[in-house]
Amino acid sequence: MLNKMRHAPEPDDQVPPPSRPAPRVRVRQTEDGHAVEPAPDDGADQEGFRAQFLAAFGTTELTVAEALYQQLLNSLCPGKMLDAGTANLALALMHSIAPRDEIETMVALQMIITHTAVMDASRRALHVEQTVGGRAAYLSLARKLMTLFTAQMDALNRHRGKATVQKVIVEKVLVAPGGQAIVGAVANGGRGDG
């Protein structure tokens, strides 16, 4: 896929700062389908592109990054010709999510694909010629996909150590005369009520 990068030196272990723009690619149509090639910005070299490309996929292994990128592109354009806009959007989203390892990369890929599926289901549900039954089915699918997307975000945040913590603050406890109250964590010993 990005064969011209194979002999570039290994990148630094640093993730590019978020202020750097995402790497860009060109898509060239071939007899076998398409070829994705680096499209370095003004003055950028192959080495710099390779480092940014690998960082966008949270890995130092070019084979892993290329395979995951190809899986993402195949999922976003099933049975359709790939265009540069889609290829660059996918790469920019990966760059923005900034996975730190291959596990985060896999979750990020799933999030991008889920988001695309939500948008497609919503588009189909809101089409002017959609039937009432079709609209209900597509809106139901969109709702389920949105729930999945939220679960994927939570999984990514938990993996990054930024799990959502729910905190309950009790401001006032009233105990009637003769009553009892417990303040603190309560755990069931597992032996039932007796």
Residue pairs with C-beta under 8 A, 6 or more apart in sequence:
1 35
1 36
1 66
1 69
1 70
2 25
2 36
2 37
2 38
2 53
2 62
2 66
4 37
4 38
4 46
5 38
5 46
5 49
5 50
5 53
5 62
6 62
8 46
8 47
8 50
9 47
10 60
11 47
11 50
11 51
11 54
11 55
11 60
12 51
13 60
14 55
15 55
15 58
15 98
15 100
16 51
16 52
16 55
16 95
18 96
18 98
20 52
21 41
22 52
22 56
22 88
22 91
22 92
22 94
22 95
22 96
23 38
23 40
23 49
23 52
23 53
23 56
23 91
23 95
24 38
24 39
24 40
24 41
24 88
24 91
25 36
25 37
25 38
25 39
25 84
25 87
25 88
25 91
26 36
26 37
26 38
26 39
26 84
27 34
27 35
27 36
27 37
27 82
27 83
27 84
27 87
28 34
28 35
28 37
29 81
33 81
33 82
34 81
34 82
36 69
36 73
36 82
36 87
38 46
38 49
38 50
38 53
40 46
40 48
40 49
50 62
52 95
53 65
53 91
54 60
54 61
54 62
54 65
55 95
55 98
56 65
56 91
56 94
56 95
56 98
56 99
57 64
57 65
57 68
57 69
57 94
57 99
57 102
57 105
58 98
58 99
58 100
58 101
58 102
58 104
58 105
58 108
59 65
59 101
59 102
59 105
64 102
68 102
68 105
68 106
68 109
69 90
69 91
69 94
71 109
72 90
72 94
72 109
72 112
72 113
73 82
73 86
73 87
73 90
75 109
75 113
75 116
76 86
76 90
76 112
76 113
76 116
77 83
77 86
90 112
93 108
93 112
94 105
94 108
94 109
94 112
97 104
97 108
97 111
97 112
97 156
99 105
99 107
99 108
100 160
103 159
104 156
104 159
104 160
107 152
107 155
107 156
107 159
108 156
110 152
111 149
111 152
111 153
111 156
114 145
114 148
114 149
114 152
115 149
117 145
118 142
118 145
118 146
118 149
121 138
121 139
121 141
121 142
121 145
122 138
122 139
122 142
124 130
124 134
124 138
125 134
125 135
125 137
125 138
125 139
125 142
126 135
130 138
154 163
154 164
157 163
157 164
173 181
173 183
175 181
